[in-house]
Amino acid sequence: MNTSITNEPAGKRMRRGSVILTDRLCEKRVAKRVKFYDRKCPGLYVSITTAGVATFSFKFTDPETGKQRTGWLGVHNPETFTVEDARSKVYGLRGTGASAIAETFRDRKVRQAKRGKTVDEIIEERIAWMNTPVRKPDGEMRPRIETWENVASHLRRFISPRLGKKIASEVTKHDIATLSNDIVAGKLGVPSVANARHMRRAASGLFNWAAEAGRDYVTASPCVNLPKLDPEHPRTRVLTEDEIRTFWHGLDRDDLPWDRRTRLALKFELVTMLRSNELLSAHREELFDLDGEHPRFDVPLKRVKKRRVIQQPLSDLAVEIIREALTSDEQQYVFASPLGDQPMNRKVMATALRGTKRKNGKVKTPGICELLGLKPFTPHDLRRTAATLAGDLGFDDAWIAKCLDHAASKKSEQIVPTVTGKVYNHSKRMKEKRAVLDGVAAELRRIIGQPMAQAETGLRLVA
């Protein structure tokens, strides 16, 4: 390698001083950055830095603007990209015409700009895309991804703090795997396999979206062939009869710091097996035949996890809860917020059960579980408790699955073909569902019918 140093002035492009480029010249050591133009291939030049890096570029006139532009060709390498390779590349470009040359470099510039985006930038673009209203099958305009808030939370809580400043195209599989392992190990909060799984799902959606044609922020997703996570153990919390009795009567205490309708909503979930998000926005127009023999609650598909309408029969106990919650003829929402006739926040029931804390960790408002001396549980555990009661009463698992809005795959140990449920069987099985929910209501009446002992704290119970 030639180590001599040339003193040509930096940045000058004197065409009359052009030389015949050689690989040896490209390896020349220089005191300042210098450009050499090739006499054999007009427009081709090499830029050599003091670090010894030689980069080939090509100057041409853009026919659209009439201005001179520069296109980057590549870095000199005596084995993989020589002077002759650079010349051949220029000759090939010239063969496509001036317009094609300009378009080639214009596209490359756009691609380079896209691939220069940071992870934080594409996260915000992705969130805006998910949150864009589109027309849904029921005709309503709603966000493109209706669970966008959860996905946005996972992106911002886990991915942004660790990888947000990195160029998106430089994120590797190792980066995602390391982040996943740290979440499981508790380095980003409470150790959680579930959070690691949510992060992976959000990251996979982000990078697959970023790699789609038209965006090309990355060439491929780094979320492939990641090490398998340990299996998550499903929750099995089911309230005992004593706990159900304590919980039910405890919700009637007049000294609890939580709104009465919030407590009624908790009762309603235990009685109906509906999810919190499905019942909290219950509207008068969704209730039918409350005074008749077949009362029911129709949950619109926009609030249902599987995006299908639920027709849930209402037992007499469920109707009693609704009548107590509707305190006036003007009230439109059954479980209206204390702030006005509007649905309560979807997390209010879970918050009421566990309580709230201040920033310093001290208890701000004790939860219902703590106040009643119950082992902690969640609203979803109430669904599981009701389903368990139904199972103990001898109801078929397929009937119980319908009440839970689950896709039943078995009935009496006989596998039901998936196509049957998806295509041919559109029945809501209202009779079976009503039998299950009426049976659960009767069992709850038996359990809560026993008088509860006066609390040791001396707090008065509402009859």
RAFEN-V271724 format. One record per residue. N is the residue number from 1. RES is the residue in one letter. PHI is phi in whole degrees, -180 to 180 (999 if undefined). Layout:
{{N,RES,PHI} {N,RES,PHI}}
This chain:
{{1,M,999} {2,N,-79} {3,T,-106} {4,S,-70} {5,I,-113} {6,T,-104} {7,N,-111} {8,E,-61} {9,P,-63} {10,A,-76} {11,G,83} {12,K,-79} {13,R,-123} {14,M,-73} {15,R,-64} {16,R,-68} {17,G,-100} {18,S,-68} {19,V,-130} {20,I,-88} {21,L,-65} {22,T,-134} {23,D,-64} {24,R,-66} {25,L,-64} {26,C,-66} {27,E,-96} {28,K,-67} {29,R,-86} {30,V,-126} {31,A,-83} {32,K,-134} {33,R,-61} {34,V,-142} {35,K,-117} {36,F,-121} {37,Y,-95} {38,D,-87} {39,R,-73} {40,K,-80} {41,C,-132} {42,P,-53} {43,G,98} {44,L,-83} {45,Y,-147} {46,V,-120} {47,S,-109} {48,I,-112} {49,T,-96} {50,T,-66} {51,A,-82} {52,G,88} {53,V,-93} {54,A,-109} {55,T,-119} {56,F,-89} {57,S,-140} {58,F,-138} {59,K,-96} {60,F,-154} {61,T,-102} {62,D,-78} {63,P,-65} {64,E,-73} {65,T,-108} {66,G,76} {67,K,-101} {68,Q,-80} {69,R,-130} {70,T,-123} {71,G,-116} {72,W,-81} {73,L,-106} {74,G,157} {75,V,-95} {76,H,-63} {77,N,-145} {78,P,-60} {79,E,-106} {80,T,-116} {81,F,-146} {82,T,-97} {83,V,-59} {84,E,-64} {85,D,-64} {86,A,-64} {87,R,-61} {88,S,-60} {89,K,-65} {90,V,-66} {91,Y,-58} {92,G,-64} {93,L,-66} {94,R,-61} {95,G,-67} {96,T,-90} {97,G,98} {98,A,-61} {99,S,-64} {100,A,-67} {101,I,-60} {102,A,-60} {103,E,-65} {104,T,-60} {105,F,-73} {106,R,-65} {107,D,-63} {108,R,-64} {109,K,-64} {110,V,-63} {111,R,-62} {112,Q,-64} {113,A,-65} {114,K,-65} {115,R,-76} {116,G,-93} {117,K,-71} {118,T,-83} {119,V,-62} {120,D,-60} {121,E,-65} {122,I,-76} {123,I,-62} {124,E,-67} {125,E,-65} {126,R,-63} {127,I,-64} {128,A,-63} {129,W,-65} {130,M,-65} {131,N,-86} {132,T,-69} {133,P,-67} {134,V,-135} {135,R,-79} {136,K,-95} {137,P,-56} {138,D,-85} {139,G,93} {140,E,-83} {141,M,-92} {142,R,-140} {143,P,-54} {144,R,-55} {145,I,-112} {146,E,-71} {147,T,-98} {148,W,-60} {149,E,-65} {150,N,-66} {151,V,-63} {152,A,-61} {153,S,-62} {154,H,-67} {155,L,-66} {156,R,-80} {157,R,-79} {158,F,-108} {159,I,-82} {160,S,-61} {161,P,-61} {162,R,-92} {163,L,-117} {164,G,-57} {165,K,-85} {166,K,-76} {167,I,-68} {168,A,-56} {169,S,-71} {170,E,-99} {171,V,-70} {172,T,-111} {173,K,-60} {174,H,-63} {175,D,-61} {176,I,-67} {177,A,-65} {178,T,-64} {179,L,-61} {180,S,-60} {181,N,-64} {182,D,-68} {183,I,-66} {184,V,-64} {185,A,-80} {186,G,87} {187,K,-80} {188,L,-124} {189,G,127} {190,V,-69} {191,P,-55} {192,S,-157} {193,V,-70} {194,A,-62} {195,N,-65} {196,A,-63} {197,R,-68} {198,H,-63} {199,M,-62} {200,R,-62} {201,R,-65} {202,A,-66} {203,A,-66} {204,S,-62} {205,G,-62} {206,L,-64} {207,F,-76} {208,N,-64} {209,W,-64} {210,A,-69} {211,A,-91} {212,E,-65} {213,A,-57} {214,G,103} {215,R,-106} {216,D,55} {217,Y,-71} {218,V,-135} {219,T,-84} {220,A,-159} {221,S,-77} {222,P,-82} {223,C,-94} {224,V,-123} {225,N,54} {226,L,-78} {227,P,-59} {228,K,-68} {229,L,-83} {230,D,-64} {231,P,-64} {232,E,-86} {233,H,-93} {234,P,-64} {235,R,-68} {236,T,-127} {237,R,-65} {238,V,-132} {239,L,-73} {240,T,-78} {241,E,-61} {242,D,-64} {243,E,-68} {244,I,-61} {245,R,-63} {246,T,-62} {247,F,-65} {248,W,-62} {249,H,-72} {250,G,-64} {251,L,-66} {252,D,-91} {253,R,-65} {254,D,-85} {255,D,-107} {256,L,-70} {257,P,-80} {258,W,-108} {259,D,-55} {260,R,-61} {261,R,-67} {262,T,-62} {263,R,-69} {264,L,-66} {265,A,-63} {266,L,-64} {267,K,-62} {268,F,-63} {269,E,-66} {270,L,-66} {271,V,-81} {272,T,-103} {273,M,69} {274,L,-79} {275,R,-77} {276,S,-55} {277,N,-66} {278,E,-78} {279,L,-98} {280,L,-65} {281,S,-99} {282,A,-55} {283,H,-117} {284,R,-52} {285,E,-68} {286,E,-95} {287,L,-105} {288,F,-134} {289,D,56} {290,L,-64} {291,D,-96} {292,G,-101} {293,E,-88} {294,H,-131} {295,P,-65} {296,R,-153} {297,F,-126} {298,D,-97} {299,V,-94} {300,P,-65} {301,L,-61} {302,K,-66} {303,R,-105} {304,V,-98} {305,K,-55} {306,K,-92} {307,R,53} {308,R,-145} {309,V,-66} {310,I,-108} {311,Q,-107} {312,Q,-104} {313,P,-62} {314,L,-113} {315,S,-76} {316,D,-63} {317,L,-69} {318,A,-66} {319,V,-65} {320,E,-61} {321,I,-65} {322,I,-62} {323,R,-65} {324,E,-71} {325,A,-70} {326,L,-85} {327,T,-89} {328,S,-153} {329,D,-71} {330,E,-80} {331,Q,-68} {332,Q,-95} {333,Y,-96} {334,V,-61} {335,F,-105} {336,A,-68} {337,S,-70} {338,P,-62} {339,L,-82} {340,G,151} {341,D,-79} {342,Q,-149} {343,P,-64} {344,M,-74} {345,N,-59} {346,R,-65} {347,K,-99} {348,V,-64} {349,M,-69} {350,A,-64} {351,T,-65} {352,A,-63} {353,L,-71} {354,R,-96} {355,G,88} {356,T,-125} {357,K,-130} {358,R,-81} {359,K,-63} {360,N,-82} {361,G,92} {362,K,-76} {363,V,-67} {364,K,-93} {365,T,-134} {366,P,-64} {367,G,-81} {368,I,-61} {369,C,-59} {370,E,-66} {371,L,-64} {372,L,-96} {373,G,71} {374,L,-103} {375,K,-62} {376,P,-54} {377,F,-150} {378,T,-115} {379,P,-57} {380,H,-64} {381,D,-66} {382,L,-69} {383,R,-61} {384,R,-66} {385,T,-63} {386,A,-63} {387,A,-64} {388,T,-67} {389,L,-59} {390,A,-64} {391,G,-64} {392,D,-66} {393,L,-80} {394,G,96} {395,F,-73} {396,D,-65} {397,D,-59} {398,A,-66} {399,W,-68} {400,I,-63} {401,A,-61} {402,K,-64} {403,C,-66} {404,L,-86} {405,D,60} {406,H,-100} {407,A,-84} {408,A,-73} {409,S,-105} {410,K,-134} {411,K,-145} {412,S,52} {413,E,67} {414,Q,-106} {415,I,-70} {416,V,-98} {417,P,-55} {418,T,-57} {419,V,-62} {420,T,-63} {421,G,-71} {422,K,-83} {423,V,-111} {424,Y,-97} {425,N,-102} {426,H,-101} {427,S,-67} {428,K,-85} {429,R,49} {430,M,-60} {431,K,-64} {432,E,-66} {433,K,-65} {434,R,-66} {435,A,-63} {436,V,-63} {437,L,-69} {438,D,-66} {439,G,-65} {440,V,-64} {441,A,-61} {442,A,-64} {443,E,-67} {444,L,-64} {445,R,-63} {446,R,-64} {447,I,-68} {448,I,-83} {449,G,-69} {450,Q,-74} {451,P,-65} {452,M,-93} {453,A,-64} {454,Q,-61} {455,A,-62} {456,E,-62} {457,T,-75} {458,G,84} {459,L,-73} {460,R,-75} {461,L,-98} {462,V,-80} {463,A,-66}}
